Amino acid sequence: MSQYGAYGAATKGLDHTAILAFYYPGTTLGDLPEGNTVRVWISADNDAKLHFRRASGLRVRDADGTTLSLPSSSKYTKWRVSRSSGKRVLYYRNKSGKYVRYRNPLNPTAEWYVSNAKSGVVALALPNGATVRYRGSLALGFTANGTRTVNHVAMEDYLRSVVPAEMPASWAAEALRAQAVAARSYASRL
């Protein structure tokens, strides 16, 4: 869908259903089930590790259901999940900058999900030094050739991030609605 075309149509009085019908002929509008989650590969995190900033409320849950609450005192300056011989390993960085293995009860062969019970946001530390905050949870997924950082996020939270990145919030409301439906449809089909 052309964002400028949708904007133009909305300023001429067309609603989002008419805009979508023009760009996607032969399709019908429908509802998605509640609780839909999207997985987004964070390609900028390309160092084969998942680094995240310390914060109150951080926890790591494994796919088996075991949850570990992480301490947030100044002793722990940053956290890292790494891959070692097909297993996940948790480290913290101490005040002197050294990474120390953090022993824990999590299943090292199951996927781990890092989330924040208080804020709902995890601060990902990228290899270039930047920090980017993500809603939902982050996981270090294993691939045949390495690892991949993945954001697991509720569909509506995903749309709150992606729609403003694709279309200015000041544009006509019906154009924004059309963009939200198109983004939701695209994400749900991946």
N, C-alpha and C positions, 0 to 999 in steps of 0.2 A: 504494500500500500504506500502510495506517495503521501508523506506527511503534509507537504504543501498543498497537494490536491485535496486532502481531507480538510485542511484548514479553509481553503477556498470554498469548498462545498458547504461547510458549516457556517461560514459567514454569509452564504446565500440562503440560509434557512433550512438546509437538509439536516435531518437528525442522524445519529450514528448508525441506525439500521439501514438507512438509504445509502450512506457512504460505504458501509461494508458490502451491501448488495452490489454496488457498482464495481468495487475492487475484487470481490470474491463471488462472481455470479454462480448460481447453482448450489450455494451453500445455505444451510439453515442455522439459526442461532439456537443454542441449547445451554443447559446448565452443567457445570462441573461438580463432581461430588465434593462435599466439605472435606477439609483436611488434606487437600492436594499439596504435595511437597515437590519442589523442583530441586534438581541437583545441578549445580553450576561449577564447571571446572575453572579454577582460578589459575589461568595460564601464566600470570606474572610471578607466581610463586614457583620458581623453577630450580630451586636448589635441592630438591629431593627430601626436604624436611618441612615440618609444619612448626613454625615459630609463632608464638603468640605472647602478647604483653600480659603481665600480671594484673589482676583486678579482683576486687572482692566479688564473690559469687561464682567464680570459675569452677567448672566441674568437668570431668571426663567420664563418659559412660561407654562401656563396651557393648557389642551387639548381643551379648548374653544377658545384659541387664544390670551388671555390676556398675555402681556409680562411685566415683572418687571425688570428693571436694578438695580443691587445691588451696593450700595456704596462700595468703596474700601479703604477708609481712615483708618488710624491706630486705630480708634475707634472700628472697626469691625475686630477682630482677627481670627474668624472662623465662618462658617455658618452651620446650621443644619436644616434638614427637618425631622419632627417626625410625628407619627400617634397619634391622640387623638380622641377617640370616632368615628372612621371611617372617620376622616377628617385629611387633611394635615395642619401642622402648621410650620411656618418658625421662626427660632430663629437666633440670632447672639451672639457670645461670646464677651464680652467686655474685656477691658485691665485687669480687676481684675479676669477674668476667669469665671464670672457668665454669664449664658445664659439668654438672654432677648428676649421676644416675639417681632417679627417684624411685625407690622400691614401692610397689603398689600391688593390689590384689586383682588388677584387670587381666583379662585373658589376652595374652600378647599375639595370639593368632586370629582373634576376632577384630572386626573393625572398631575403631574408637571414635567417639564424637565429642568434640570440645564445645561447650556452651556456657552461657552465663545465666544462672538462675535469677539474678537480681535485675540485670539490665536487658537481657535478651540479645546482647551484642558481644561479639568476640573481636578483639583488636589483633588482626593478623600483621605480623612483622615481615615485610617482604625483603628479599635479598638486597635490594638497592637502598635499604634503610628506611623506606617509607612505611607508614602504618596505615592500614585500611581497615575500617570497621565493617563487620558483616553481621546482619541479623541471622538468627537461626543457629546452626552449628557448623563447625568445620571438621573435616575428617581427612586423614592421610590415606588415600586409597592406594592399593598396590596394583600395579600393572605387570605385564610380563617383563617389561624392560626397566622398571623402576617404580616411581611413585607419582601421585597426582593429588594436589590439594583440591578438595571439593567442598563447596558450600551447600548444605542441605537447608533449604529455606521454604517457609510456607508460601504458596502461590501469591497470596495478596501482599505479603511483605516483598516478594520478588518484584511485583508490579509497582510497588511504591518506589523502588529504586530505578527500574528500567524505563518506565513511561516518561518521567521527567528528563531522562537522559536522551530520549528520542524526540521529544516534542516539548516546547516551552509551556510552562504551566499557565502563562498569560493568554494562550490561544483559546479559541472558542471551545466551550465545554463539550459540544457534540464531537468535535475533532478529537479531543482527549479521550472521550468515551470510546470512539472507534479505535483509537490507538491501543487502549487498554484491552479491548476485546481481541484485537489482532495479536497483541503480545501474549495474552493468556492462551489463545488458541495455538500459537506457535510453540510456546513452552510446554503445553500439555501434550503435544504430539511428538516431542523429542524423546 
